[in-house]
Every structure is written in structure tokens, then in C-alpha cells.
């Protein structure tokens, strides 16, 4: 598994993928922190909470897409290139091959995410109050967990689908569903019901989407901004525990990968 993971990681380093994504994250983070208040007529470095709230909206769109594009051909690409049979002839199990690829791709995603946002954070932390570093580190860690959840889905797609074209199409469809369609569907249900719908189960529906879990995890840790989000009126306090939300993220990593391992075997 270590050999497979190192190969996947080195491939991403060699094609400058990690460097490109890290640069994108760093530029966006710095731009948002400086120009985030332009709509209110203020330009300059914003407070830590406002910056993280703005970055959350950006990360929800970017990281799931990057993770899905990173892993959609992990297995089906090897099959099309004819190298999968050679890999499976080596002294390793199918699960070890699958897990090695997931770990290597996760390392590439972690390197780009932590390097990009970490560089921006290092440049901004001196202008933020003491203790802000821990909130920003939590934001980076939660972004990485969300990315790994979507990467797990991408690996599952790569196992289930027969060719790269279908795998890329399904990966894009998953991004549309979880990032765009899911919340709009829930909002539409609320509007159509005109308040007659029992909202007791609604928080559970939000927790069924890793993108929403990421949003809740970050917004509810920021007192200054959580009242600006409609989620504050829907999610009970019991569902906002960081450990519970992080556990759901880990579950989102395990379930698709388990399905992929079962199907691959």
C-alpha cells in the first residue's frame, strides 16, 4: 500500500497538480481576505471570522470538484491503460491496491490544501487576534475531511464504471447533486410546503450531505457570522458538535470506499 500510495502521490507532484491547486487556494484566500468587504465599501484585511465564512462558500464549490476530478480514474484509468492486470498480479490484495490509491490521492489533496491555505494563513495570522490560528487550522482540517469524503466517492465511481468517459460524467453529476441540486431541492420542499412540513427530520437531511456538514461545522464555530445564515434557525444545537460532524465526515469516507472494495473484489 505504501508503494502504491507513493506512486500516486509522486505522479501528482510530477505533473504539477499539487503546485497548481495550492497556488489557486492561496490566491483565492488572500483575495477574499482583502476584498471580502468590498460590497460594504471596505477594502483591506478582514477579520478572521468573516474571512473563514467567505472561504467556506468558495471551498464548498472548489474542493469537491477537485477531489472528484482527482480520483475518478484511479481504477478505471488503470483498466483502460491495460496496467490493472499487471498490478493485480503483484503480491497484494485488491483492497490494498484500492486503499493505497486512496491514501496517495489523499496525500496529494492534503498537500495542496494545507500548502495553499496554510501559506495564506501564515501571511494573515499576524493581523488577526491571538487564538485565531486555531480556528483557521480547524477550517483547513474540515476542508481536507470534506475533500477526502468526495475523493472516496470518486474512487467508488472509478471501480463501478466501465470507462473513463462515464466515470468523469458521473463524477460531475455527483458534484452537481451534492453542491448545487441538493440544497435547492430541500429549499424547494420547504417553500412548496408553506410551513406545513415538520422540520424535525430536516437537520438529518442536511447531515446526509458532506458539503452541508462542512458548512455547519465551520459556520457554527463562528459566533459573529452564524446568525447571518439560515442554517442557524434549522439546525438544533445538539447536531452542531464538532466531534459529531467530524465523525459524519469520516463515515462519508468509509462508506463509499467500502462499497468500492466490495465491488472491486
N, C-alpha and C positions, 0 to 999 in steps of 0.2 A: 504493500500500500504506500509506503514511504517513497519507493521508486516511481510509482505511477503518479503520486501527488507532486513530486519534484519535477517530473516531466511536464505535467500540465502547467505548473507554475512557471517553469523556465520558458515554455512556449509563449506564454502571455507576456513575459518580460522581453523576450526576443523580438516580438512583433510590436513593441512599444505600446501595447494596450494599456498596461498599468500606468505608464507615464502620462498618456493622453487623458485617461479618466481622472487621474489625480490633479492634473492641470485644470481640467474643466471644473472640478469640485472647488479647488482653491480660488479660481477666478470668480465663480458664482458666489461663494461665501463672502469674499471680500466686497464684491459689488453690492450684494444685498445688505451687508452690514453698513455700508457707506451711503447707499442711495435708497435704503429701505423706507426712509421717512420723506421721500420726495413728494409723495402725494399730499402730505400735510405741510409742504413748503419748507421742510427741514432737510438739509443735506449735511452729512457728517456721520461719524461712527455712532450707531445706535446702541442702546442698552443691550445687555446680554439676552434678556428675556424676549425683547422684540426681535432681535436678530435670529434667535433659535426658532421663534414662531414663524418667521418668514422662511427660514431654511426648511422647516418641516413641510411647507407647501411645495417647495421645489423638490425636495428629496423624494416625496411620495410619487412624483412623476418619473424622476430620473433613475433612481436605484432599481426599482422593479424591472424597468425596461432593460437596463444594463445587465442585470443578473440573468434575465431570461435569454437575452442575446448571447450571453457568455456561455450558457450551459446547454442550449437547445440541441447542439450537435455532438455532445460529449460521447454518446454511444453510436448514434445513427451515422455520425460522420466517420467513425472507425469502420462501421459496416460497409459504407459506400466506398471507402478507400481500399477495402479488402484487408485491412490490418487487424480486424477484430478476431478473426480465427487464429492469427498468429499470437495475439495477446492471450487468448483463452487456452492456447497450447502450453503456456508457461505454467510453472507450479504456483498457481494462485486460484482462489475460488472466484466465482462471478461476483459475489458480494464484495470481496476485497478489491476487485477491479473497480466496481461501482463506487465504493467508499473512497478509494484512492483518488479517483477523478473528482469526486465532490470536494474532498479536502484540498486538493490542489487548486481547484477553481475558487474555493472559498478563500484560500490564502491570497490569490490574486485580487479578489474583490476586497479583502481586508486591507491589503497593501495600498490599493488605490484610494479607498475610502478614508483610511486613517491618515495617509500621507497628505491628501488634498485638504480635508477639513482640519487636520492637525496643523498644517502649515498656516492656514488662515487663522486658526485659533491662537497659535503662538504669536502672531502679529497683532492680534486684537486683545489678548488677555491682559496686557499691561494697561489698557484703557478701560477695563471693566473692574468692578469692585471685587474685593477679595472673596474667595469662595466660588466665583463664577466658573472657575476651571472645572469643578466637579460637575456642574450642570451641563457644561459643554461636552465633557467626556461622556456623560450619560447619553447625550444626544448622539454622539458618534457611535457608541456601542449599540444603541437601539436601531440606528440606521443600518449597521452591519447585520444585526439579527434579522431585520426585515429583508435585506438583500439575500441572506442565506436561505430564508424561507422561500423566496421566489426562485433562487438557484436550485433548491430541492425540487420545486415544481418543474423547472426546465430539464433537470436530469430525468425525471419521470417521463416527461414528454419525449425525450430522446430515446428512451427504452421502448415506449409503447408504439411510436410512429415508425413507419417503414422507410421513409426517405427524408432528406434534409428539407426539401421544399414544404412538405406537410408539417414537419417539426417547427420550422420557422413561422408558418402560418398559425399553428396552434399556440405558439409562444406569444405572438402578437395578440391573438384572441384572448388569452389569459390576461394580458396586460390591460386590454380594453375593459374586460369584465371587472377585474378587481379594482382598477384605478379609476375608471370612468363610469361604467354602467351600474355597478353595484350600489353605490351611494345614491345615484339618481333614481334607481328603482325603489329604494327604501323611501326616499323623499317623495316620490310619486305616490307610493302607497299611503303615506301619511296625509298627503294633500287630498287624494281621492276619498279617503275615509272620513274627512272633515271632522276629525277629533273623536270619532266613534270607536276607533281601534284601541284595544287595550295595549298599553305601551310596556307592560311588564316583561314581555319577551323581546322587545326591541333592542335592549343592550346586548343580548346574546347574539342577535343577528350582526351587530357591529363587531363583536368579538370573533365572528366567523370570517373576518377579512383581515389578513395581516397588515394591510395598508392602514385600516382604521385602528387596529391595535397600536401601531406605531404612532399615529396621530394622538390617540388618547393618552398614551404613555408619556408623550412629551408635553402636550398642552396642559394636562392636569398637574404636572410638576411645576408649572409657572403660574404663580398667583396673579401676576399682573395681566396675563392675557387670557386665562381660561374663561373669564366671564364674557369675553368677546365672541366665543364660539358657541354655537347652538348645542354642541355636544354636552355642554355643562348642564343643560336642562333635561337631558335624556338619560345620561349615564349615572347610576347611583354610585355613591362613594365607595361601596363595597367592591365594585368592579374596577376601581382605579388603582389598586395596589400594584406597585412596580413589579413585585415578585410574581403576582398572578399574571400580569400582562407579559412579562418576560417568559414565564412558563408556557403561555399560549404560543408565543413566537417559536420557542424550542419545539413545541408539539407540531407546529406547521413545518418545521424542518424534518421531523422524524416521519410523519405520516406519508408524504409523497415519496420520500426516499425508501420507506418500507414497501410501498406499492411497487416502486421501480425494481427493488431487489426481488420481490416475489415474481413479477412479470419476467424479469431477466433470467431468473432461474428456470 
